Amino acid sequence: MPQHEAVFRFFTDNAEQIYRALQPELSDEVNPRSVTRCWLEGTTTLVLQVEAEDTAALRAALNMYLRLVNIASEVQELVKK
């Protein structure tokens, strides 16, 4: 049962594109000690929730997903230019 949780809300016009970019990673959970969920709230809010059994698993999952959100956001900005 997860004992640690982190929830992030990203407010961006690219929420849907970032959400779609994360979907392949979310369907392939690689760490049995953590669970990651992602969903949209409206058209401009992306919510990322990570639950983990221990702080090391939480840190590892957050590092990966926050990096992926950042990369997807940067790519959307490049596409706009």
PDB file of N, CA, C and O in Angstrom, chain B, residues numbered from 101:
ATOM      1  N   MET B 101       0.836  -1.177   0.000  1.00  0.00           N
ATOM      2  CA  MET B 101       0.000   0.000   0.000  1.00  0.00           C
ATOM      3  C   MET B 101       0.887   1.249   0.000  1.00  0.00           C
ATOM      4  O   MET B 101       1.769   1.373   0.849  1.00  0.00           O
ATOM      5  N   PRO B 102       0.667   2.173  -0.936  1.00  0.00           N
ATOM      6  CA  PRO B 102       1.504   3.377  -1.004  1.00  0.00           C
ATOM      7  C   PRO B 102       1.387   4.231   0.256  1.00  0.00           C
ATOM      8  O   PRO B 102       0.295   4.450   0.780  1.00  0.00           O
ATOM      9  N   GLN B 103       2.528   4.701   0.723  1.00  0.00           N
ATOM     10  CA  GLN B 103       2.559   5.537   1.917  1.00  0.00           C
ATOM     11  C   GLN B 103       2.955   6.976   1.599  1.00  0.00           C
ATOM     12  O   GLN B 103       2.791   7.865   2.435  1.00  0.00           O
ATOM     13  N   HIS B 104       3.470   7.205   0.404  1.00  0.00           N
ATOM     14  CA  HIS B 104       3.944   8.526   0.023  1.00  0.00           C
ATOM     15  C   HIS B 104       3.228   8.959  -1.253  1.00  0.00           C
ATOM     16  O   HIS B 104       2.966   8.146  -2.139  1.00  0.00           O
ATOM     17  N   GLU B 105       2.916  10.246  -1.332  1.00  0.00           N
ATOM     18  CA  GLU B 105       2.182  10.733  -2.498  1.00  0.00           C
ATOM     19  C   GLU B 105       2.641  12.150  -2.847  1.00  0.00           C
ATOM     20  O   GLU B 105       2.944  12.957  -1.968  1.00  0.00           O
ATOM     21  N   ALA B 106       2.682  12.427  -4.130  1.00  0.00           N
ATOM     22  CA  ALA B 106       2.950  13.775  -4.628  1.00  0.00           C
ATOM     23  C   ALA B 106       1.958  14.047  -5.756  1.00  0.00           C
ATOM     24  O   ALA B 106       1.713  13.191  -6.606  1.00  0.00           O
ATOM     25  N   VAL B 107       1.393  15.249  -5.747  1.00  0.00           N
ATOM     26  CA  VAL B 107       0.451  15.646  -6.790  1.00  0.00           C
ATOM     27  C   VAL B 107       0.913  16.991  -7.347  1.00  0.00           C
ATOM     28  O   VAL B 107       1.164  17.934  -6.596  1.00  0.00           O
ATOM     29  N   PHE B 108       1.020  17.065  -8.664  1.00  0.00           N
ATOM     30  CA  PHE B 108       1.412  18.296  -9.344  1.00  0.00           C
ATOM     31  C   PHE B 108       0.305  18.698 -10.305  1.00  0.00           C
ATOM     32  O   PHE B 108      -0.297  17.850 -10.964  1.00  0.00           O
ATOM     33  N   ARG B 109       0.044  19.990 -10.378  1.00  0.00           N
ATOM     34  CA  ARG B 109      -0.891  20.537 -11.361  1.00  0.00           C
ATOM     35  C   ARG B 109      -0.108  21.503 -12.240  1.00  0.00           C
ATOM     36  O   ARG B 109       0.507  22.455 -11.759  1.00  0.00           O
ATOM     37  N   PHE B 110      -0.148  21.231 -13.532  1.00  0.00           N
ATOM     38  CA  PHE B 110       0.539  22.080 -14.506  1.00  0.00           C
ATOM     39  C   PHE B 110      -0.519  22.868 -15.260  1.00  0.00           C
ATOM     40  O   PHE B 110      -1.409  22.286 -15.881  1.00  0.00           O
ATOM     41  N   PHE B 111      -0.424  24.172 -15.208  1.00  0.00           N
ATOM     42  CA  PHE B 111      -1.375  25.050 -15.904  1.00  0.00           C
ATOM     43  C   PHE B 111      -0.706  25.527 -17.191  1.00  0.00           C
ATOM     44  O   PHE B 111       0.226  26.331 -17.158  1.00  0.00           O
ATOM     45  N   THR B 112      -1.192  25.024 -18.322  1.00  0.00           N
ATOM     46  CA  THR B 112      -0.575  25.323 -19.607  1.00  0.00           C
ATOM     47  C   THR B 112      -1.588  25.158 -20.729  1.00  0.00           C
ATOM     48  O   THR B 112      -2.512  24.350 -20.633  1.00  0.00           O
ATOM     49  N   ASP B 113      -1.410  25.918 -21.774  1.00  0.00           N
ATOM     50  CA  ASP B 113      -2.260  25.765 -22.955  1.00  0.00           C
ATOM     51  C   ASP B 113      -1.964  24.464 -23.693  1.00  0.00           C
ATOM     52  O   ASP B 113      -2.737  24.045 -24.555  1.00  0.00           O
ATOM     53  N   ASN B 114      -0.843  23.822 -23.354  1.00  0.00           N
ATOM     54  CA  ASN B 114      -0.431  22.575 -24.016  1.00  0.00           C
ATOM     55  C   ASN B 114      -0.763  21.339 -23.184  1.00  0.00           C
ATOM     56  O   ASN B 114      -0.170  20.281 -23.398  1.00  0.00           O
ATOM     57  N   ALA B 115      -1.690  21.449 -22.252  1.00  0.00           N
ATOM     58  CA  ALA B 115      -1.983  20.342 -21.336  1.00  0.00           C
ATOM     59  C   ALA B 115      -2.369  19.065 -22.083  1.00  0.00           C
ATOM     60  O   ALA B 115      -1.890  17.982 -21.749  1.00  0.00           O
ATOM     61  N   GLU B 116      -3.226  19.187 -23.085  1.00  0.00           N
ATOM     62  CA  GLU B 116      -3.669  17.991 -23.806  1.00  0.00           C
ATOM     63  C   GLU B 116      -2.526  17.327 -24.573  1.00  0.00           C
ATOM     64  O   GLU B 116      -2.425  16.101 -24.588  1.00  0.00           O
ATOM     65  N   GLN B 117      -1.674  18.117 -25.203  1.00  0.00           N
ATOM     66  CA  GLN B 117      -0.545  17.555 -25.946  1.00  0.00           C
ATOM     67  C   GLN B 117       0.444  16.868 -25.012  1.00  0.00           C
ATOM     68  O   GLN B 117       0.964  15.799 -25.334  1.00  0.00           O
ATOM     69  N   ILE B 118       0.703  17.470 -23.871  1.00  0.00           N
ATOM     70  CA  ILE B 118       1.617  16.860 -22.904  1.00  0.00           C
ATOM     71  C   ILE B 118       1.011  15.570 -22.359  1.00  0.00           C
ATOM     72  O   ILE B 118       1.706  14.566 -22.205  1.00  0.00           O
ATOM     73  N   TYR B 119      -0.279  15.605 -22.073  1.00  0.00           N
ATOM     74  CA  TYR B 119      -0.985  14.414 -21.588  1.00  0.00           C
ATOM     75  C   TYR B 119      -0.841  13.268 -22.585  1.00  0.00           C
ATOM     76  O   TYR B 119      -0.535  12.140 -22.198  1.00  0.00           O
ATOM     77  N   ARG B 120      -1.062  13.555 -23.864  1.00  0.00           N
ATOM     78  CA  ARG B 120      -0.939  12.501 -24.883  1.00  0.00           C
ATOM     79  C   ARG B 120       0.495  11.997 -24.998  1.00  0.00           C
ATOM     80  O   ARG B 120       0.716  10.815 -25.264  1.00  0.00           O
ATOM     81  N   ALA B 121       1.463  12.875 -24.801  1.00  0.00           N
ATOM     82  CA  ALA B 121       2.867  12.463 -24.867  1.00  0.00           C
ATOM     83  C   ALA B 121       3.237  11.529 -23.717  1.00  0.00           C
ATOM     84  O   ALA B 121       4.114  10.679 -23.867  1.00  0.00           O
ATOM     85  N   LEU B 122       2.575  11.680 -22.575  1.00  0.00           N
ATOM     86  CA  LEU B 122       2.869  10.838 -21.406  1.00  0.00           C
ATOM     87  C   LEU B 122       2.176   9.480 -21.446  1.00  0.00           C
ATOM     88  O   LEU B 122       2.597   8.561 -20.745  1.00  0.00           O
ATOM     89  N   GLN B 123       1.144   9.334 -22.234  1.00  0.00           N
ATOM     90  CA  GLN B 123       0.342   8.114 -22.231  1.00  0.00           C
ATOM     91  C   GLN B 123       1.146   6.828 -22.451  1.00  0.00           C
ATOM     92  O   GLN B 123       0.913   5.860 -21.727  1.00  0.00           O
ATOM     93  N   PRO B 124       2.070   6.766 -23.399  1.00  0.00           N
ATOM     94  CA  PRO B 124       2.822   5.502 -23.561  1.00  0.00           C
ATOM     95  C   PRO B 124       3.602   5.111 -22.306  1.00  0.00           C
ATOM     96  O   PRO B 124       3.694   3.929 -21.974  1.00  0.00           O
ATOM     97  N   GLU B 125       4.158   6.092 -21.617  1.00  0.00           N
ATOM     98  CA  GLU B 125       4.910   5.795 -20.395  1.00  0.00           C
ATOM     99  C   GLU B 125       3.984   5.339 -19.269  1.00  0.00           C
ATOM    100  O   GLU B 125       4.342   4.456 -18.489  1.00  0.00           O
ATOM    101  N   LEU B 126       2.812   5.928 -19.185  1.00  0.00           N
ATOM    102  CA  LEU B 126       1.871   5.571 -18.123  1.00  0.00           C
ATOM    103  C   LEU B 126       1.319   4.159 -18.290  1.00  0.00           C
ATOM    104  O   LEU B 126       0.983   3.501 -17.306  1.00  0.00           O
ATOM    105  N   SER B 127       1.227   3.699 -19.520  1.00  0.00           N
ATOM    106  CA  SER B 127       0.700   2.354 -19.755  1.00  0.00           C
ATOM    107  C   SER B 127       1.747   1.274 -19.503  1.00  0.00           C
ATOM    108  O   SER B 127       1.403   0.097 -19.391  1.00  0.00           O
ATOM    109  N   ASP B 128       3.015   1.655 -19.411  1.00  0.00           N
ATOM    110  CA  ASP B 128       4.101   0.714 -19.141  1.00  0.00           C
ATOM    111  C   ASP B 128       4.733   0.986 -17.786  1.00  0.00           C
ATOM    112  O   ASP B 128       5.890   1.401 -17.720  1.00  0.00           O
ATOM    113  N   GLU B 129       4.006   0.763 -16.717  1.00  0.00           N
ATOM    114  CA  GLU B 129       4.567   0.986 -15.385  1.00  0.00           C
ATOM    115  C   GLU B 129       5.732   0.018 -15.185  1.00  0.00           C
ATOM    116  O   GLU B 129       5.560  -1.197 -15.275  1.00  0.00           O
ATOM    117  N   VAL B 130       6.912   0.563 -14.915  1.00  0.00           N
ATOM    118  CA  VAL B 130       8.103  -0.268 -14.789  1.00  0.00           C
ATOM    119  C   VAL B 130       8.505  -0.515 -13.345  1.00  0.00           C
ATOM    120  O   VAL B 130       9.248  -1.458 -13.071  1.00  0.00           O
ATOM    121  N   ASN B 131       8.038   0.300 -12.422  1.00  0.00           N
ATOM    122  CA  ASN B 131       8.429   0.147 -11.036  1.00  0.00           C
ATOM    123  C   ASN B 131       7.239  -0.374 -10.220  1.00  0.00           C
ATOM    124  O   ASN B 131       6.232   0.322 -10.088  1.00  0.00           O
ATOM    125  N   PRO B 132       7.344  -1.572  -9.682  1.00  0.00           N
ATOM    126  CA  PRO B 132       6.216  -2.118  -8.912  1.00  0.00           C
ATOM    127  C   PRO B 132       5.999  -1.407  -7.570  1.00  0.00           C
ATOM    128  O   PRO B 132       4.986  -1.635  -6.909  1.00  0.00           O
ATOM    129  N   ARG B 133       6.943  -0.548  -7.163  1.00  0.00           N
ATOM    130  CA  ARG B 133       6.820   0.142  -5.881  1.00  0.00           C
ATOM    131  C   ARG B 133       6.128   1.497  -6.001  1.00  0.00           C
ATOM    132  O   ARG B 133       5.936   2.184  -4.997  1.00  0.00           O
ATOM    133  N   SER B 134       5.750   1.888  -7.224  1.00  0.00           N
ATOM    134  CA  SER B 134       5.065   3.171  -7.385  1.00  0.00           C
ATOM    135  C   SER B 134       3.954   3.061  -8.417  1.00  0.00           C
ATOM    136  O   SER B 134       3.976   2.203  -9.300  1.00  0.00           O
ATOM    137  N   VAL B 135       2.991   3.948  -8.280  1.00  0.00           N
ATOM    138  CA  VAL B 135       1.871   4.028  -9.222  1.00  0.00           C
ATOM    139  C   VAL B 135       1.746   5.484  -9.642  1.00  0.00           C
ATOM    140  O   VAL B 135       1.734   6.384  -8.803  1.00  0.00           O
ATOM    141  N   THR B 136       1.653   5.706 -10.950  1.00  0.00           N
ATOM    142  CA  THR B 136       1.545   7.062 -11.473  1.00  0.00           C
ATOM    143  C   THR B 136       0.251   7.191 -12.256  1.00  0.00           C
ATOM    144  O   THR B 136      -0.088   6.338 -13.076  1.00  0.00           O
ATOM    145  N   ARG B 137      -0.459   8.270 -11.986  1.00  0.00           N
ATOM    146  CA  ARG B 137      -1.693   8.573 -12.714  1.00  0.00           C
ATOM    147  C   ARG B 137      -1.570   9.982 -13.279  1.00  0.00           C
ATOM    148  O   ARG B 137      -0.889  10.842 -12.720  1.00  0.00           O
ATOM    149  N   CYS B 138      -2.237  10.188 -14.386  1.00  0.00           N
ATOM    150  CA  CYS B 138      -2.219  11.496 -15.025  1.00  0.00           C
ATOM    151  C   CYS B 138      -3.593  11.730 -15.646  1.00  0.00           C
ATOM    152  O   CYS B 138      -4.183  10.820 -16.227  1.00  0.00           O
ATOM    153  N   TRP B 139      -4.095  12.954 -15.518  1.00  0.00           N
ATOM    154  CA  TRP B 139      -5.387  13.274 -16.117  1.00  0.00           C
ATOM    155  C   TRP B 139      -5.470  14.773 -16.376  1.00  0.00           C
ATOM    156  O   TRP B 139      -4.662  15.561 -15.885  1.00  0.00           O
ATOM    157  N   LEU B 140      -6.470  15.133 -17.157  1.00  0.00           N
ATOM    158  CA  LEU B 140      -6.720  16.532 -17.490  1.00  0.00           C
ATOM    159  C   LEU B 140      -7.868  17.059 -16.640  1.00  0.00           C
ATOM    160  O   LEU B 140      -8.848  16.359 -16.389  1.00  0.00           O
ATOM    161  N   GLU B 141      -7.729  18.293 -16.209  1.00  0.00           N
ATOM    162  CA  GLU B 141      -8.822  19.020 -15.575  1.00  0.00           C
ATOM    163  C   GLU B 141      -9.093  20.218 -16.470  1.00  0.00           C
ATOM    164  O   GLU B 141      -8.344  21.196 -16.468  1.00  0.00           O
ATOM    165  N   GLY B 142     -10.153  20.129 -17.219  1.00  0.00           N
ATOM    166  CA  GLY B 142     -10.417  21.178 -18.199  1.00  0.00           C
ATOM    167  C   GLY B 142      -9.455  21.063 -19.367  1.00  0.00           C
ATOM    168  O   GLY B 142      -8.929  19.986 -19.649  1.00  0.00           O
ATOM    169  N   THR B 143      -9.232  22.165 -20.035  1.00  0.00           N
ATOM    170  CA  THR B 143      -8.363  22.144 -21.217  1.00  0.00           C
ATOM    171  C   THR B 143      -6.963  22.663 -20.937  1.00  0.00           C
ATOM    172  O   THR B 143      -6.075  22.528 -21.779  1.00  0.00           O
ATOM    173  N   THR B 144      -6.752  23.253 -19.766  1.00  0.00           N
ATOM    174  CA  THR B 144      -5.450  23.868 -19.501  1.00  0.00           C
ATOM    175  C   THR B 144      -4.757  23.368 -18.236  1.00  0.00           C
ATOM    176  O   THR B 144      -3.769  23.960 -17.802  1.00  0.00           O
ATOM    177  N   THR B 145      -5.260  22.292 -17.641  1.00  0.00           N
ATOM    178  CA  THR B 145      -4.628  21.779 -16.420  1.00  0.00           C
ATOM    179  C   THR B 145      -4.333  20.295 -16.555  1.00  0.00           C
ATOM    180  O   THR B 145      -5.227  19.485 -16.797  1.00  0.00           O
ATOM    181  N   LEU B 146      -3.069  19.958 -16.395  1.00  0.00           N
ATOM    182  CA  LEU B 146      -2.606  18.573 -16.391  1.00  0.00           C
ATOM    183  C   LEU B 146      -2.275  18.214 -14.945  1.00  0.00           C
ATOM    184  O   LEU B 146      -1.538  18.941 -14.278  1.00  0.00           O
ATOM    185  N   VAL B 147      -2.809  17.110 -14.465  1.00  0.00           N
ATOM    186  CA  VAL B 147      -2.547  16.667 -13.091  1.00  0.00           C
ATOM    187  C   VAL B 147      -1.715  15.390 -13.145  1.00  0.00           C
ATOM    188  O   VAL B 147      -2.038  14.449 -13.870  1.00  0.00           O
ATOM    189  N   LEU B 148      -0.643  15.377 -12.367  1.00  0.00           N
ATOM    190  CA  LEU B 148       0.236  14.220 -12.264  1.00  0.00           C
ATOM    191  C   LEU B 148       0.248  13.788 -10.802  1.00  0.00           C
ATOM    192  O   LEU B 148       0.584  14.578  -9.921  1.00  0.00           O
ATOM    193  N   GLN B 149      -0.120  12.530 -10.544  1.00  0.00           N
ATOM    194  CA  GLN B 149      -0.156  11.988  -9.183  1.00  0.00           C
ATOM    195  C   GLN B 149       0.750  10.767  -9.130  1.00  0.00           C
ATOM    196  O   GLN B 149       0.629   9.850  -9.943  1.00  0.00           O
ATOM    197  N   VAL B 150       1.652  10.770  -8.170  1.00  0.00           N
ATOM    198  CA  VAL B 150       2.560   9.634  -7.984  1.00  0.00           C
ATOM    199  C   VAL B 150       2.410   9.148  -6.546  1.00  0.00           C
ATOM    200  O   VAL B 150       2.514   9.931  -5.602  1.00  0.00           O
ATOM    201  N   GLU B 151       2.167   7.853  -6.389  1.00  0.00           N
ATOM    202  CA  GLU B 151       2.106   7.210  -5.083  1.00  0.00           C
ATOM    203  C   GLU B 151       3.201   6.155  -5.037  1.00  0.00           C
ATOM    204  O   GLU B 151       3.444   5.459  -6.023  1.00  0.00           O
ATOM    205  N   ALA B 152       3.863   6.037  -3.887  1.00  0.00           N
ATOM    206  CA  ALA B 152       4.959   5.074  -3.778  1.00  0.00           C
ATOM    207  C   ALA B 152       5.028   4.489  -2.379  1.00  0.00           C
ATOM    208  O   ALA B 152       4.547   5.076  -1.410  1.00  0.00           O
ATOM    209  N   GLU B 153       5.638   3.320  -2.305  1.00  0.00           N
ATOM    210  CA  GLU B 153       5.796   2.628  -1.029  1.00  0.00           C
ATOM    211  C   GLU B 153       6.864   3.276  -0.160  1.00  0.00           C
ATOM    212  O   GLU B 153       6.781   3.225   1.067  1.00  0.00           O
ATOM    213  N   ASP B 154       7.880   3.891  -0.794  1.00  0.00           N
ATOM    214  CA  ASP B 154       8.976   4.489  -0.036  1.00  0.00           C
ATOM    215  C   ASP B 154       9.475   5.736  -0.759  1.00  0.00           C
ATOM    216  O   ASP B 154       9.140   5.971  -1.920  1.00  0.00           O
ATOM    217  N   THR B 155      10.273   6.523  -0.064  1.00  0.00           N
ATOM    218  CA  THR B 155      10.726   7.793  -0.639  1.00  0.00           C
ATOM    219  C   THR B 155      11.652   7.607  -1.840  1.00  0.00           C
ATOM    220  O   THR B 155      11.654   8.435  -2.750  1.00  0.00           O
ATOM    221  N   ALA B 156      12.432   6.541  -1.853  1.00  0.00           N
ATOM    222  CA  ALA B 156      13.318   6.303  -2.991  1.00  0.00           C
ATOM    223  C   ALA B 156      12.506   6.035  -4.263  1.00  0.00           C
ATOM    224  O   ALA B 156      12.836   6.544  -5.334  1.00  0.00           O
ATOM    225  N   ALA B 157      11.455   5.242  -4.139  1.00  0.00           N
ATOM    226  CA  ALA B 157      10.599   4.964  -5.295  1.00  0.00           C
ATOM    227  C   ALA B 157       9.853   6.219  -5.729  1.00  0.00           C
ATOM    228  O   ALA B 157       9.676   6.449  -6.925  1.00  0.00           O
ATOM    229  N   LEU B 158       9.413   7.034  -4.771  1.00  0.00           N
ATOM    230  CA  LEU B 158       8.740   8.291  -5.097  1.00  0.00           C
ATOM    231  C   LEU B 158       9.683   9.220  -5.848  1.00  0.00           C
ATOM    232  O   LEU B 158       9.304   9.794  -6.869  1.00  0.00           O
ATOM    233  N   ARG B 159      10.898   9.372  -5.358  1.00  0.00           N
ATOM    234  CA  ARG B 159      11.891  10.226  -6.005  1.00  0.00           C
ATOM    235  C   ARG B 159      12.191   9.762  -7.428  1.00  0.00           C
ATOM    236  O   ARG B 159      12.254  10.577  -8.348  1.00  0.00           O
ATOM    237  N   ALA B 160      12.373   8.472  -7.609  1.00  0.00           N
ATOM    238  CA  ALA B 160      12.688   7.939  -8.936  1.00  0.00           C
ATOM    239  C   ALA B 160      11.545   8.192  -9.915  1.00  0.00           C
ATOM    240  O   ALA B 160      11.778   8.615 -11.047  1.00  0.00           O
ATOM    241  N   ALA B 161      10.326   7.937  -9.488  1.00  0.00           N
ATOM    242  CA  ALA B 161       9.180   8.159 -10.375  1.00  0.00           C
ATOM    243  C   ALA B 161       9.011   9.645 -10.689  1.00  0.00           C
ATOM    244  O   ALA B 161       8.756  10.018 -11.834  1.00  0.00           O
ATOM    245  N   LEU B 162       9.155  10.487  -9.669  1.00  0.00           N
ATOM    246  CA  LEU B 162       9.023  11.930  -9.906  1.00  0.00           C
ATOM    247  C   LEU B 162      10.096  12.442 -10.848  1.00  0.00           C
ATOM    248  O   LEU B 162       9.810  13.244 -11.737  1.00  0.00           O
ATOM    249  N   ASN B 163      11.329  11.988 -10.662  1.00  0.00           N
ATOM    250  CA  ASN B 163      12.403  12.404 -11.573  1.00  0.00           C
ATOM    251  C   ASN B 163      12.041  12.090 -13.018  1.00  0.00           C
ATOM    252  O   ASN B 163      12.194  12.934 -13.902  1.00  0.00           O
ATOM    253  N   MET B 164      11.565  10.886 -13.251  1.00  0.00           N
ATOM    254  CA  MET B 164      11.245  10.483 -14.614  1.00  0.00           C
ATOM    255  C   MET B 164      10.076  11.285 -15.178  1.00  0.00           C
ATOM    256  O   MET B 164      10.182  11.845 -16.269  1.00  0.00           O
ATOM    257  N   TYR B 165       8.963  11.346 -14.449  1.00  0.00           N
ATOM    258  CA  TYR B 165       7.772  11.990 -15.003  1.00  0.00           C
ATOM    259  C   TYR B 165       7.901  13.502 -15.088  1.00  0.00           C
ATOM    260  O   TYR B 165       7.403  14.104 -16.039  1.00  0.00           O
ATOM    261  N   LEU B 166       8.550  14.125 -14.128  1.00  0.00           N
ATOM    262  CA  LEU B 166       8.745  15.576 -14.224  1.00  0.00           C
ATOM    263  C   LEU B 166       9.666  15.926 -15.384  1.00  0.00           C
ATOM    264  O   LEU B 166       9.476  16.944 -16.050  1.00  0.00           O
ATOM    265  N   ARG B 167      10.656  15.088 -15.621  1.00  0.00           N
ATOM    266  CA  ARG B 167      11.540  15.300 -16.775  1.00  0.00           C
ATOM    267  C   ARG B 167      10.747  15.145 -18.078  1.00  0.00           C
ATOM    268  O   ARG B 167      10.919  15.936 -19.005  1.00  0.00           O
ATOM    269  N   LEU B 168       9.886  14.137 -18.150  1.00  0.00           N
ATOM    270  CA  LEU B 168       9.075  13.933 -19.357  1.00  0.00           C
ATOM    271  C   LEU B 168       8.108  15.088 -19.594  1.00  0.00           C
ATOM    272  O   LEU B 168       7.922  15.513 -20.734  1.00  0.00           O
ATOM    273  N   VAL B 169       7.491  15.598 -18.532  1.00  0.00           N
ATOM    274  CA  VAL B 169       6.601  16.750 -18.679  1.00  0.00           C
ATOM    275  C   VAL B 169       7.385  17.951 -19.192  1.00  0.00           C
ATOM    276  O   VAL B 169       6.923  18.666 -20.081  1.00  0.00           O
ATOM    277  N   ASN B 170       8.562  18.169 -18.635  1.00  0.00           N
ATOM    278  CA  ASN B 170       9.393  19.291 -19.058  1.00  0.00           C
ATOM    279  C   ASN B 170       9.794  19.173 -20.525  1.00  0.00           C
ATOM    280  O   ASN B 170       9.725  20.152 -21.268  1.00  0.00           O
ATOM    281  N   ILE B 171      10.207  18.002 -20.938  1.00  0.00           N
ATOM    282  CA  ILE B 171      10.609  17.790 -22.334  1.00  0.00           C
ATOM    283  C   ILE B 171       9.424  17.983 -23.268  1.00  0.00           C
ATOM    284  O   ILE B 171       9.555  18.639 -24.301  1.00  0.00           O
ATOM    285  N   ALA B 172       8.274  17.426 -22.923  1.00  0.00           N
ATOM    286  CA  ALA B 172       7.086  17.576 -23.769  1.00  0.00           C
ATOM    287  C   ALA B 172       6.683  19.040 -23.878  1.00  0.00           C
ATOM    288  O   ALA B 172       6.272  19.497 -24.945  1.00  0.00           O
ATOM    289  N   SER B 173       6.797  19.765 -22.791  1.00  0.00           N
ATOM    290  CA  SER B 173       6.471  21.191 -22.805  1.00  0.00           C
ATOM    291  C   SER B 173       7.449  21.971 -23.685  1.00  0.00           C
ATOM    292  O   SER B 173       7.035  22.833 -24.460  1.00  0.00           O
ATOM    293  N   GLU B 174       8.732  21.673 -23.568  1.00  0.00           N
ATOM    294  CA  GLU B 174       9.735  22.338 -24.403  1.00  0.00           C
ATOM    295  C   GLU B 174       9.522  22.049 -25.876  1.00  0.00           C
ATOM    296  O   GLU B 174       9.677  22.943 -26.708  1.00  0.00           O
ATOM    297  N   VAL B 175       9.173  20.830 -26.210  1.00  0.00           N
ATOM    298  CA  VAL B 175       8.920  20.477 -27.604  1.00  0.00           C
ATOM    299  C   VAL B 175       7.711  21.250 -28.137  1.00  0.00           C
ATOM    300  O   VAL B 175       7.731  21.722 -29.274  1.00  0.00           O
ATOM    301  N   GLN B 176       6.662  21.381 -27.325  1.00  0.00           N
ATOM    302  CA  GLN B 176       5.479  22.152 -27.754  1.00  0.00           C
ATOM    303  C   GLN B 176       5.848  23.602 -28.011  1.00  0.00           C
ATOM    304  O   GLN B 176       5.337  24.207 -28.954  1.00  0.00           O
ATOM    305  N   GLU B 177       6.709  24.166 -27.205  1.00  0.00           N
ATOM    306  CA  GLU B 177       7.149  25.554 -27.408  1.00  0.00           C
ATOM    307  C   GLU B 177       7.944  25.679 -28.699  1.00  0.00           C
ATOM    308  O   GLU B 177       7.804  26.667 -29.421  1.00  0.00           O
ATOM    309  N   LEU B 178       8.781  24.679 -28.996  1.00  0.00           N
ATOM    310  CA  LEU B 178       9.556  24.705 -30.246  1.00  0.00           C
ATOM    311  C   LEU B 178       8.642  24.595 -31.460  1.00  0.00           C
ATOM    312  O   LEU B 178       8.878  25.241 -32.481  1.00  0.00           O
ATOM    313  N   VAL B 179       7.609  23.783 -31.347  1.00  0.00           N
ATOM    314  CA  VAL B 179       6.674  23.593 -32.460  1.00  0.00           C
ATOM    315  C   VAL B 179       5.930  24.890 -32.760  1.00  0.00           C
ATOM    316  O   VAL B 179       5.620  25.182 -33.915  1.00  0.00           O
ATOM    317  N   LYS B 180       5.649  25.662 -31.721  1.00  0.00           N
ATOM    318  CA  LYS B 180       4.922  26.922 -31.895  1.00  0.00           C
ATOM    319  C   LYS B 180       5.740  27.950 -32.691  1.00  0.00           C
ATOM    320  O   LYS B 180       5.178  28.794 -33.390  1.00  0.00           O
ATOM    321  N   LYS B 181       7.063  27.869 -32.577  1.00  0.00           N
ATOM    322  CA  LYS B 181       7.930  28.878 -33.227  1.00  0.00           C
ATOM    323  C   LYS B 181       8.002  28.705 -34.699  1.00  0.00           C
ATOM    324  O   LYS B 181       8.687  29.470 -35.379  1.00  0.00           O
TER     325      LYS B 181
END
